[in-house]
């Protein structure tokens, strides 16, 4: 069985659902509370590739207040976007489910079980 990791925010209902689904399908997962254990830029770059996103913006929660406060909609530099995500992990869309060399954002949550079983 491949190692499964879930980037989890306990305050997020979708994130809690991801943990529940992994338990229901019988998959043991490493739960990473990414707001407490902030990922570094290299981790973000690796997962960004695993997600298949061309830009960090695709992975950002653009409706967060901090996104607006930092005026990130006008930032084009990828390194600056990643730096913002490192400093403000609330910007990271969740839940992130990582399995081997692939990752998904668990939204809608219906896609999680199939991803974990594949």
Secondary structure, DSSP 8 states (H G I E B T S, - for coil): ---EEEE--TT-HHHHHHHHHHHHTT--EEEE-TTTS---HHHHHHHHHHHT-SSGGGGB-TTSHHHHHTTGGG---HHHHHHHHHH-GGGB-S-EEEETTEEEE--STHHHHHHHH-
